[in-house]
Amino acid sequence: MDHASTAFDIAERVYATCRRLGIPPTPENYLLWYTHCSGDHPALSRMIRLLEENGDPLGPERCRELYERFFLRSDMERTVARCGARLEQLMREVEEQLQGAGRRNEEACDRIAALGGRIARDGDPGEICRLAGRLLGEAKRVAAELRMLSGQMHAKAAEVATLRSSLEQARREAEQDPLTGLANRKAYERRLRELARESMETGRLLSLVVVDIDHFKSFNDMYGHKVGDAVLRVVAEVLRRHVRQDDLVARYGGEEFVLLLADAGLDAALAVAERIREEVGARHLRDRRTGRDLGRLTISAGVAEYRPGEPLEELFRRADAALYEAKRTGRNRVVAETEVSAPDAAPLP
C-alpha cells in the first residue's frame, strides 16, 4: 500500500474513532488520534490503551489533557492552549446567552405591547388597573433579566481579563532568560524587527552593542558554575542600568549579551558601551561564602549602527566582527564597526 493510501486509511480510522467517542475532529484531536492510529508515538499509544483498559472515558477533556502532555513542549504552549480553549468556550456561552436573552426580551416586548393595546381600548377602571399590574410585572421581569445578563457579562469579562493576564505572563516568561531575568534571544529578535521597521519608516537611529565577558570559560572552570552564574547576574544588572525605556538588553547566549539602543547613532552607542565597560571593570569580585578574592571582571564590546533596509543579520555580523576585534587587540575594550580591518572570525574566549 502506498503512502497516500495508508494516510487515507488512517484518516478514516481517526474519523471513525472521533464519531465513536463523540469528540469533535479538531486539529488537536485529529493530530492526537492520527498519531495513535499510525503507531508513530508508542508512549501515547500505551497511555491510550491503559485508559481504555481502566474504563476511563476518552472524551474531549481527556483528549485535551493527552494533547497537552504529549504534544506541547513548554509551559507557555500549555498555557496558550488552555486559555485559547477557554476563550472559545466563553465566546460560545456569551453568544448563547445573548441569543436567549434577545428571544426572551422580544417575547416580553410583544406581551407588553399587547397589554398596552388592551389598556388603550378598555374603559373599565378595574380592568385597566389589573392590566397595569400585569404590565408592571412584565417590566420587572425584563429588568431582572437585564440585571442577570449584565452580571453574567461582567463575570465573563472578568474571566477574559484573567485569561489575558495569564497569556501575557506566559509571553513574558517565554521571552525571558531565567538566570539573569533579562530578555532572551527570542525577545531580542522580535524587538530588533520592530525597531528596524521603525527606523526604515521614520529614520529613527538604531545601534547594536554586542558584549562578551572576557575569559569567562576559564573563570567558570576555575571557580565553578555557581560563581559563574553569579557573574552573569552581576553583568546583567550593570547592563540593565544603562538602557532606557525603548532600549532592550538581552542575554544572547552563554556569556554574550546584546543591547539595542533606540535613538542612538554609533557615537552615542559607543559612549554607552564604554560606560558599561568601566562600571563592570570597577567591580571587585569576592566569594560571599568563603571570602575568597576572585579578582576583577572585564568585558569586551563591539558596536554597529543599523543601516535602514539592510538584512538584520548584517547588523549583527558587523557588531560581532567589532567584538572580535576588541578581543583580538587585548580585550577589556569597546570597538566600533568603523575600526574593524581584520577578517571576520569567531570571537576569542
C-alpha positions as CSV (number, residue, x, y, z in Angstrom):
1,M,0.0,0.0,0.0
2,D,1.4,3.4,-1.0
3,H,1.9,6.3,1.4
4,A,-1.2,8.2,0.3
5,S,-3.5,5.1,0.6
6,T,-2.1,4.5,4.1
7,A,-2.7,8.1,5.1
8,F,-6.3,7.9,3.9
9,D,-6.9,4.6,5.7
10,I,-5.5,6.1,9.0
11,A,-7.7,9.3,8.4
12,E,-10.8,7.1,8.1
13,R,-9.9,5.3,11.4
14,V,-9.4,8.7,13.1
15,Y,-12.8,10.0,12.0
16,A,-14.5,6.7,13.0
17,T,-12.8,7.0,16.4
18,C,-14.0,10.6,16.9
19,R,-17.6,9.6,16.0
20,R,-17.4,6.6,18.3
21,L,-16.1,8.7,21.2
22,G,-18.3,11.7,20.5
23,I,-15.4,14.1,20.2
24,P,-15.0,16.8,17.5
25,P,-12.3,16.2,14.9
26,T,-10.5,19.5,15.8
27,P,-6.9,19.9,14.5
28,E,-5.6,18.9,18.0
29,N,-7.8,15.8,18.3
30,Y,-7.0,14.8,14.8
31,L,-3.3,15.0,15.4
32,L,-3.7,13.1,18.7
33,W,-5.6,10.2,17.1
34,Y,-3.8,10.1,13.8
35,T,-0.5,9.8,15.7
36,H,-2.0,7.0,17.8
37,C,-3.5,5.1,14.9
38,S,-0.3,5.4,12.8
39,G,1.7,4.0,15.7
40,D,4.2,6.8,15.5
41,H,4.2,7.6,19.2
42,P,4.4,4.4,21.3
43,A,4.2,6.2,24.7
44,L,1.0,7.9,23.6
45,S,-0.5,4.6,22.4
46,R,0.4,2.9,25.7
47,M,-1.3,5.6,27.6
48,I,-4.5,5.4,25.5
49,R,-4.6,1.6,25.8
50,L,-4.1,1.9,29.6
51,L,-7.0,4.4,29.8
52,E,-9.2,2.1,27.7
53,E,-8.3,-1.0,29.9
54,N,-9.2,1.0,33.0
55,G,-12.5,2.1,31.5
56,D,-11.6,5.8,31.7
57,P,-13.8,7.8,29.2
58,L,-11.8,9.3,26.4
59,G,-13.9,12.4,26.0
60,P,-12.9,16.0,24.9
61,E,-11.4,16.9,28.3
62,R,-9.2,13.7,28.4
63,C,-8.1,14.3,24.8
64,R,-7.1,17.8,25.6
65,E,-5.0,16.5,28.6
66,L,-3.3,13.9,26.3
67,Y,-2.6,16.6,23.6
68,E,-1.0,18.9,26.2
69,R,1.0,16.1,27.7
70,F,2.4,14.6,24.5
71,F,2.4,17.4,22.0
72,L,3.0,20.7,23.8
73,R,6.7,21.2,24.6
74,S,6.6,24.1,27.1
75,D,4.5,25.6,29.9
76,M,3.9,28.6,27.6
77,E,2.3,26.4,24.9
78,R,0.2,24.6,27.5
79,T,-1.0,28.0,28.9
80,V,-1.8,29.3,25.5
81,A,-3.7,26.1,24.6
82,R,-5.8,26.2,27.9
83,C,-6.5,29.9,27.6
84,G,-7.5,29.5,23.9
85,A,-9.8,26.6,24.6
86,R,-11.5,28.5,27.5
87,L,-11.8,31.7,25.4
88,E,-13.5,29.7,22.6
89,Q,-15.9,28.3,25.2
90,L,-16.6,31.7,26.7
91,M,-17.5,33.1,23.2
92,R,-20.0,30.3,22.7
93,E,-21.5,30.9,26.1
94,V,-21.8,34.6,25.5
95,E,-23.4,34.1,22.1
96,E,-25.9,31.6,23.6
97,Q,-26.8,33.9,26.5
98,L,-27.3,36.9,24.2
99,Q,-29.4,35.0,21.8
100,G,-31.5,33.6,24.7
101,A,-31.9,37.0,26.3
102,G,-32.8,38.5,22.9
103,R,-35.6,36.0,22.4
104,R,-37.0,36.4,25.9
105,N,-36.9,40.2,25.6
106,E,-38.7,40.1,22.2
107,E,-41.4,37.9,23.7
108,A,-41.7,40.3,26.7
109,C,-41.9,43.3,24.4
110,D,-44.7,41.6,22.5
111,R,-46.6,40.9,25.7
112,I,-46.1,44.5,26.9
113,A,-47.3,45.9,23.6
114,A,-50.4,43.7,23.7
115,L,-51.1,44.8,27.3
116,G,-50.6,48.4,26.3
117,G,-53.1,48.0,23.4
118,R,-55.7,46.4,25.7
119,I,-55.3,49.3,28.2
120,A,-55.9,51.8,25.4
121,R,-59.1,50.1,24.3
122,D,-60.6,49.2,27.7
123,G,-62.5,51.8,29.5
124,D,-63.2,49.9,32.7
125,P,-61.0,51.3,35.6
126,G,-60.8,48.0,37.3
127,E,-59.7,46.1,34.2
128,I,-57.2,48.9,33.4
129,C,-55.8,48.6,37.0
130,R,-55.4,44.9,36.6
131,L,-53.7,45.2,33.2
132,A,-51.4,47.9,34.6
133,G,-50.3,45.4,37.3
134,R,-49.5,42.8,34.7
135,L,-47.6,45.4,32.7
136,L,-45.6,46.3,35.7
137,G,-44.8,42.6,36.3
138,E,-43.6,42.2,32.7
139,A,-41.4,45.3,33.1
140,K,-39.9,43.9,36.3
141,R,-39.2,40.6,34.7
142,V,-37.4,42.4,31.8
143,A,-35.4,44.4,34.3
144,A,-34.4,41.3,36.3
145,E,-33.4,39.6,33.0
146,L,-31.2,42.5,32.1
147,R,-29.6,42.6,35.5
148,M,-28.9,38.9,35.4
149,L,-27.4,39.2,31.9
150,S,-25.3,42.2,33.0
151,G,-24.0,40.2,35.9
152,Q,-23.1,37.3,33.6
153,M,-21.4,39.6,31.1
154,H,-19.4,41.2,34.0
155,A,-18.3,37.7,35.2
156,K,-17.3,36.7,31.6
157,A,-15.4,40.0,31.2
158,A,-13.5,39.3,34.5
159,E,-12.6,35.8,33.4
160,V,-11.4,37.1,30.0
161,A,-9.2,39.6,31.8
162,T,-7.7,36.8,33.9
163,L,-7.1,34.7,30.8
164,R,-5.5,37.7,29.1
165,S,-3.2,38.2,32.1
166,S,-2.2,34.5,32.0
167,L,-1.4,34.8,28.3
168,E,0.7,37.9,28.9
169,Q,2.6,36.3,31.7
170,A,3.3,33.3,29.5
171,R,4.5,35.6,26.8
172,R,6.8,37.4,29.2
173,E,8.2,34.2,30.6
174,A,8.8,32.8,27.1
175,E,10.9,35.9,26.2
176,Q,12.9,36.0,29.5
177,D,16.2,34.4,30.4
178,P,15.6,32.5,33.6
179,L,19.1,33.0,35.0
180,T,19.5,36.8,34.6
181,G,15.9,38.0,34.3
182,L,16.9,39.8,31.1
183,A,15.2,39.3,27.8
184,N,16.3,36.3,25.8
185,R,17.3,35.9,22.2
186,K,13.7,35.4,21.0
187,A,12.7,38.7,22.6
188,Y,15.8,40.4,21.1
189,E,15.0,39.2,17.6
190,R,11.4,40.4,17.9
191,R,12.4,43.9,19.2
192,L,15.1,44.2,16.6
193,R,12.5,43.7,13.8
194,E,10.2,46.3,15.4
195,L,13.0,48.9,15.8
196,A,14.4,48.2,12.3
197,R,11.0,48.7,10.7
198,E,10.5,51.9,12.6
199,S,14.0,53.1,11.5
200,M,13.1,52.4,7.9
201,E,9.7,54.2,8.2
202,T,10.8,57.3,10.3
203,G,14.6,57.5,10.0
204,R,15.0,56.8,13.7
205,L,18.5,55.9,14.7
206,L,19.3,52.4,16.0
207,S,22.6,50.8,17.2
208,L,23.5,47.4,18.4
209,V,26.1,46.6,21.1
210,V,27.4,43.0,21.5
211,V,29.0,42.4,24.8
212,D,31.1,39.4,25.9
213,I,32.6,38.6,29.3
214,D,36.4,38.2,28.9
215,H,37.9,34.8,29.9
216,F,34.5,33.6,31.2
217,K,35.1,29.9,30.4
218,S,38.4,29.9,32.4
219,F,36.7,31.8,35.2
220,N,33.8,29.3,35.2
221,D,36.1,26.3,35.2
222,M,38.3,27.7,38.0
223,Y,35.5,28.8,40.4
224,G,32.6,26.7,39.4
225,H,29.2,27.2,37.7
226,K,27.5,28.7,40.7
227,V,30.1,31.5,40.8
228,G,29.9,31.8,37.0
229,D,26.1,32.2,37.2
230,A,26.6,34.9,39.8
231,V,29.0,36.7,37.5
232,L,26.4,36.6,34.7
233,R,23.8,38.1,37.0
234,V,26.2,40.9,38.0
235,V,26.9,41.8,34.4
236,A,23.2,41.7,33.6
237,E,22.4,44.1,36.4
238,V,25.1,46.6,35.1
239,L,23.7,46.3,31.6
240,R,20.1,46.8,32.8
241,R,21.0,50.1,34.5
242,H,22.3,51.6,31.2
243,V,19.2,51.1,29.0
244,R,16.2,53.3,28.6
245,Q,12.5,52.5,28.2
246,D,12.7,52.0,24.4
247,D,16.0,50.1,24.5
248,L,16.4,46.4,25.1
249,V,19.2,44.4,26.8
250,A,19.1,40.6,26.3
251,R,21.2,37.6,27.0
252,Y,22.1,36.3,23.6
253,G,23.6,33.1,24.8
254,G,26.3,31.9,27.1
255,E,28.3,34.9,28.3
256,E,27.3,37.0,25.4
257,F,24.8,39.9,25.7
258,V,23.2,42.3,23.2
259,L,21.9,45.9,23.6
260,L,19.5,47.5,21.2
261,L,19.8,51.3,21.6
262,A,17.0,53.3,20.0
263,D,17.6,57.0,19.0
264,A,21.4,56.3,19.2
265,G,23.9,56.6,16.5
266,L,27.3,55.0,16.5
267,D,29.0,57.6,18.7
268,A,26.2,57.6,21.3
269,A,26.2,53.8,21.4
270,L,30.0,53.8,21.8
271,A,29.6,56.1,24.8
272,V,27.0,53.8,26.5
273,A,29.2,50.7,25.9
274,E,32.3,52.5,27.3
275,R,30.4,53.4,30.5
276,I,29.3,49.8,30.9
277,R,32.8,48.6,30.4
278,E,34.1,51.0,33.0
279,E,31.5,50.0,35.6
280,V,32.0,46.3,35.1
281,G,35.8,46.7,35.3
282,A,35.4,48.7,38.6
283,R,33.7,45.7,40.3
284,H,36.0,43.7,42.6
285,L,34.6,40.2,42.9
286,R,34.6,38.2,46.1
287,D,33.0,34.8,47.0
288,R,30.4,35.7,49.7
289,R,30.5,32.2,51.2
290,T,34.3,31.9,51.5
291,G,35.5,35.4,51.3
292,R,37.9,34.4,48.5
293,D,39.1,37.1,46.3
294,L,38.0,36.4,42.7
295,G,39.8,39.4,41.1
296,R,38.3,41.8,38.6
297,L,36.0,41.2,35.8
298,T,36.3,42.7,32.3
299,I,34.1,42.8,29.2
300,S,34.7,43.4,25.5
301,A,32.1,45.0,23.2
302,G,31.5,45.6,19.5
303,V,29.2,48.4,18.3
304,A,27.5,48.8,14.9
305,E,24.8,51.2,13.6
306,Y,21.8,50.0,11.7
307,R,21.6,50.9,8.0
308,P,17.9,51.1,7.1
309,G,17.0,48.4,4.7
310,E,19.9,46.1,5.3
311,P,19.4,42.4,6.4
312,L,19.3,42.3,10.2
313,E,21.9,39.5,10.2
314,E,24.3,42.0,8.6
315,L,23.9,44.4,11.5
316,F,24.8,41.6,14.0
317,R,27.7,40.5,11.8
318,R,29.3,43.9,11.9
319,A,28.9,44.3,15.6
320,D,30.2,40.8,16.2
321,A,33.2,41.5,14.0
322,A,33.9,44.6,16.1
323,L,33.6,42.4,19.2
324,Y,36.2,40.0,17.7
325,E,38.5,43.0,17.1
326,A,38.2,44.0,20.7
327,K,39.1,40.5,21.8
328,R,42.0,40.3,19.3
329,T,43.5,43.6,20.4
330,G,43.7,42.9,24.1
331,R,40.1,42.6,25.5
332,N,38.6,45.0,28.0
333,R,37.9,47.3,25.1
334,V,35.0,48.7,23.1
335,V,35.4,48.7,19.3
336,A,33.3,50.4,16.7
337,E,32.5,48.7,13.4
338,T,34.5,51.5,11.6
339,E,37.7,50.3,13.4
340,V,37.5,46.8,12.0
341,S,40.1,45.8,9.5
342,A,40.9,42.2,10.3
343,P,38.9,39.4,8.5
344,D,35.8,38.2,10.4
345,A,36.3,35.3,12.7
346,A,34.8,33.8,15.8
347,P,35.4,35.9,19.0
348,L,38.1,34.7,21.3
349,P,37.2,33.5,24.8
